[in-house]
Amino acid sequence: MLSEVMRIQDTQLKRFVLDSGLVSRKDVDGAEKITKDENRTLAEALVSSGAMSEDDLRRVESYVLGVPFVSLKEVKVPFEILSLIPEPIARTHNIVAYRKTEDTLEVAMLDTADLPAIDFVKKKVGLKILPRLTDSDSMRNTLLQYQKTLKDEFGDLIARESSALTVIADGNGEEVSEEDLKKMAEDLPVVRIVDTLLHHAIIQGASDIHIEPMENELLVRYRIDGILHDAMSLPKHAAPTISARIKVLSNLKLDEKRLPQDGRFKMEMDGQRVSFRVSILPIFFGEKIVMRLLREGRSGYTLEGLGFHGQALERIHATTKQTTGIILVTGPTGSGKTTTLYTVLDILNTPEVNISTIEDPVEYQMPRVNQTQVKPEIGFTFANGLRSLMRQDPDVIMVGEIRDQETASLAINAALTGHLVLATVHTNSSSATVARLLDMGVEKFLLVSTLRVAVGQRLVRRITEAKETYTLSANERADLGKHVDLDRVLDVLKREKIVKESATWNNVPFFRPKNGADAEDGYKGRIGIHEVLHISPTIKDIVMASGTADAIEIQARKEGMLTMVEDGIYKAALGQTSIEEVLRVISE
């Protein structure tokens, strides 16, 4: 924000805006009052009072500090210059390269005092860096060019390389030998196509790549922020060669086309290691390939960063301080359960604690954590692995997923014998978790004496900075009231001091994507919405009396639990997502 952008002293700024007539004396006096009352800089006060925009202030900074100002709104930056700064760095630090000479690189920034960013770029390119100030529209336009240029470049490359692909002919009914397939998979065009496809997916922030043979084409789709997007379509004849290339990378049998195969491989890009989990399934038109992208070493998450807050956050922190019991995280596939568990493990990961996990598969490597992967095909299941783990003297155990009675019983037994157990279960809500475990055959009295908290979660897409504000009309409030108790959400917003005590839904703003946002649909990245069910004495009594999931939820709400949809509306009021996005995810 502005406090980071401006580096001009208040007296300097005041003199300049008054002398130049940019701001009236009345507005400056009003802004000075804000600086005294709220302990803010004059620059921040002028922007918050509406006297100047952030971009006006950047132009003032440019003039006063003698830093050249550039506008890149209509400028098309050549890709070889733009790509000198990796997109993640460009987006995080708002810094883009736009002009290069033999020994200098001109970069446009929103904050020319961001020295670490300048230092990083200098080390990467080995040129003298000339920082220039720009405005937010220019920055947004230039950042958009990363995606567009990649798509353009990718399209050209595909057209060029596809025509050079060796066609695997099987018209005579003859099987192509494994040796020939291996040679074709190392052919330069297919290597280039697959490499570009994987790089593009990493830059786009995809979590999965789907390569699907159709009757007349090969369709490539990326799952970005939980939603599948068509990325490109390739000629039909490319399918067998691309399939062979991915099999070579994953160490799979090249001549096996009738049975499903699973494998994995790794690659590095811009210092980021990415692990690809590969699944190949024979379908009517060939082999469908799905690759799950797992970015390694993604530590540094916090519970607050994942979207936990208030009472829910306190309950999880309180549970991590206990040495026995079970913490369950529940939700559908791809709802961020594993990330939440790894974040809790990160909190627990201290020198005096021994942590062991049993997973399928090991998604992220964690230092000082003993991670084991199950292999059901050789009889090494969650249950067998858990039995062996118990002999390894662990303090904390993480079980990737509780799927059956045997694993559930062993996890409860581990919690009863002095271990803290973390696990995931597939259910739709935190209150349904209890019923799911009872269905598996777990004894009620054992469950209530070990289960500490059950966390239900989903992921909603984050709304970008290009958003518009609106307040709910009476009709909209009535419609929303069918899904959620708005009064409870407002109480939490007041309790956590997000809105004033006097606020009503008439003046609490919500947000929706503005047309032309920097992500095509106005969203970029995701955040969790959660419900944290604390197993209180009253809820234990309800479970023992064979109460339903609804009865458990009613009691949990009386004890202060926000449901997932209520937490979603809370985050929509914070400007992190939109109401439409919350309702889309909850209704799925």
Secondary structure by P-SEA (a helix, b strand, c coil): cccccccccaaaaaaaaaaaccccaaaaaaaaaaaaaccccaaaaaaaaccccaaaaaaaaaaaacbbbbbcccccccccccccccaaaaaacccccccccccbbbbbcccccaaaaaaaaaaacccbbbbbbbcaaaaaaaaaaaaaaaaaaaaaaaaaaaaacccccccccccccaaaaaaaaacaaaaaaaaaaaaaaaaacccbbbbbbcccbbbbbbbccccccccccccccaaaaaaaaaaaaacccccccccccccccccccccbbbbbbbbbbbccccbbbbbbbbbcccccccccccccccaaaaaaaaaaaccbbbbbbbbccccaaaaaaaaaaaaaccccbbbbbbcccccccccccbbbbbbccccccaaaaaaaaaaccccbbbbcccccaaaaaaaaaaaaabbbbbbccccccccaaaaaaaaacccaaaaaacccbbbbbbbbbbbccbbbbbbbcaaaaaaaaaccaaaaaaaaaaaacccccccccccbbbbbbccccccccccccbbbbbbbbbbcaaaaaaaaacccaaaaaaaaaaaccccaaaaaaaaaaaccccaaaaaaaaac
